[in-house]
Amino acid sequence: MRKPRLKLPIKIIAVSAIIFLALIFIIGYIWKVFKASDYFKIKDIVSKEGNTASLSYLKGKNIFSVDLRNESRYILEYYPNYSAIRLVRLLPDRIFVDFIKRKPVAFIKLYRYFSVDKDGVIFYTPEQSEDLELPVILGLETKIFGPKAGKKYNIRELTLALNITRELRRNRAFKNYKLRKIDVANFANTSILMQKESENLEIKLGADNIKDKIGILSGLISQEKSELGNIKYIDLRFKEPVIKFKDAK
């Protein structure tokens, strides 16, 4: 017994194809008209930051011809203090620019002071950041040559310093302490300087098991809180923590 042949609805397919091609043609024609129309030429660049003079090169371009993603990447190269720049079309003739600032978590002392964010990207220190009570990372002068603002540095010493700042922020035991310095000049003997009111406390952390050592440090500080003013330093580089008192012989 022969199987019935499948008859394709040729007329329906042909009509559908014609309609589809016609729609493509119409959409293409409308798009071409939009890109050629003066009505959609960019006349203004607006932003919450206010100063958009450096983006004036976009004026006069057709708003639909601008590749917003590529422009964002291009502009970002000239604004290292921002982690992202987003462009939005405001029809018919304006572009809105959203600048997302980098948040400094520490300063790095090189030939000048730079800010660094949580991802290890260094950037110029904004004026408003100078009053922030952020720690200063020391010992990177021989690790970062010709620092470039906006560049991420994957350096073990910097990664360690950022890890220390992160773990201290997470531990509530240090909410009344200020982290002043992180010295990574000698990686294996990394140390930090903390301050509570007028008392300074040096802690020698080393380079490994930072999370565990921060936990141990919080316990020691809780136990010795009445003697903190008499402690010269705490050494956590070895299996057993060592507390050196100022009046010890």
Helices and strands as residue ranges (DSSP letters): H 10-36, G 38-40, E 44-47, G 53-58, H 68-76, E 82-90, E 94-101, E 106-109, E 113-116, E 122-124, G 127-129, E 136-138, H 156-170, G 172-174, E 178-183, G 187-189, E 191-196, E 199-204, H 210-223, G 225-230, E 231-235, E 242-245
